[in-house]
């Protein structure tokens, strides 16, 4: 599942739009990917600091900061995969 989420995250990059203050996502695909990613982290790493940070950031995302959240969440998934492979 984590490989699929990472692949979806990389593919999502092409849907980022350029705005006056930076990149952002306006598609439902971003929300779907972010929700699935948070659910994965909660299910597998419910008490992790990374999961808690992701949940807090998820609660406060909006169009102005969702690209920053995307980078954080994709990076967290990649780090989690590397951790799982050790």
N, C-alpha and C positions, 0 to 999 in steps of 0.2 A: 504493500500500500504506500509506503513512504517513497518508493521509487516513482510511482504514478503521480503522487503529489508534487514531487520535485520536477518531473517532466511537465506536468500541467503548469507549474509555476514558471518554468522557463518559457513555455509557449505563450503564456499570458503577457510576457514582456512586449510582444508585438502589438498588443491591444492598448498599450499605454498611449495616451494622448498628450500633446504638448500644450500647456496652458501658459498664462502670463506669469505665474509664479513657479512653474516647473511641471513635471509630468504628473499625470493622474489617470485613474481608471473610471470610466463611466458605465461599464458593462456589468451585467448580472454575473458574468463569468468570474469576475474578480471576487464578488461576494460569495459565490458558490465555492470557489477554491479556498478562500480564507476560512469559511465555515468548516469545510471538510478538514482543513489543516489543523484548526483549533480542536476539532473533535478527535482527531488522531492523537494530538498531544495530550489532551485530557484523558483519553482512554488508556494510553500507554505510559504517560509520565505525569499523572495527575497532580503530584505534589512537587514537581520540579520547579525551580525558580524560573527557568525558561518558559515553562507553561504558564505560570502565574503572570509573568511579564507580558506574554503574548495575549493573555486574556484581558489584562488591563488596557493594553494598547488597542485591542480590538474594540473595546467598549467606547473608545474615544475617536475612532477614525471618522474622517469625512473626506469629501472630494479633495480638499486642500492638502491632506497629509496621507492619503491612502497609498501613494507610491512609496513613501518612506516606510510605511507599515509593510508593504509588499516585500521590500528589500530585507527588512528585519525578519519577517516570517519565512521567506525563502532561505535566508541564511541560517535560521534556526533549524529548519528541516534538514538542510545539508549537514549541519553540525551533528544533528541527532543521528543521521544515517552513519556518519563517520564514527560516532560513539558506539553505535550498534555493531559495527563491523570490527571493532577492536577485540 
